[in-house]
């Protein structure tokens, strides 16, 4: 199958929207520092999202998982847990 050339691609943007005007004054990398400092966004699957009312509920569940990982399971496999 041949790749489409840019000129063959359909442009869904309305003609009255001028991208140069819409992004005028935009700042490149405006949020880069915040991102590097640890802002961490995770996209949850719809079924997982339904199980939690808010971000605190998600954090609480993840903290529980972390605590459960610390409980020895009684097996002596010799393989360290990761």
C-alpha positions in Angstrom: 0.0 0.0 0.0 1.4 3.4 -1.0 1.8 6.2 1.6 -0.3 9.2 1.0 1.4 12.3 -0.1 0.6 15.4 2.0 -1.3 17.0 -0.8 -3.5 13.9 -1.1 -4.4 14.0 2.6 -7.7 15.4 3.6 -7.7 18.5 5.8 -10.5 18.6 8.3 -9.7 22.1 9.5 -12.2 24.7 8.5 -10.8 27.4 6.1 -11.7 30.2 8.5 -9.3 28.8 11.2 -5.9 30.1 10.6 -3.4 28.1 12.6 -0.9 30.9 12.5 -3.4 33.2 14.3 -4.6 30.5 16.7 -1.2 29.7 18.0 0.1 33.2 17.9 1.9 34.0 21.1 2.4 30.4 22.0 5.5 29.5 24.0 7.5 26.5 23.1 8.2 24.3 26.1 6.0 26.3 28.4 5.3 23.2 30.6 8.6 21.3 30.0 10.1 22.2 33.4 7.0 21.2 35.3 6.9 17.9 33.3 10.5 17.1 34.1 9.9 17.9 37.8 7.6 15.0 38.1 4.2 15.8 36.7 3.0 12.3 35.8 -0.2 11.7 33.9 -1.5 8.2 33.4 -4.4 7.3 31.1 -6.6 4.7 32.8 -8.6 2.2 30.8 -12.4 2.8 30.9 -13.1 -0.3 33.1 -10.4 0.8 35.6 -11.7 4.4 35.6 -15.2 3.3 36.5 -13.9 1.6 39.7 -12.5 4.9 41.2 -14.4 8.0 42.1 -11.4 10.4 42.0 -7.6 10.6 42.0 -7.3 10.1 45.7 -9.1 6.7 45.4 -6.6 5.7 42.8 -3.7 6.8 44.9 -5.1 4.9 48.0 -5.5 1.7 46.0 -1.9 2.0 44.6 -0.5 2.6 48.1 -2.3 -0.5 49.2 -0.7 -2.5 46.4 2.7 -1.2 47.4 2.1 -2.2 51.0 0.9 -5.7 50.0 4.1 -6.2 48.0 6.1 -5.9 51.2 4.3 -8.8 52.9 6.2 -12.0 52.6 4.3 -14.7 50.8 6.1 -17.6 52.5 7.7 -19.0 49.3 11.5 -19.3 49.2 12.1 -19.0 45.5 15.4 -17.1 45.8 14.2 -14.7 43.2 14.1 -11.1 44.5 10.8 -9.3 44.1 10.8 -6.3 41.8 
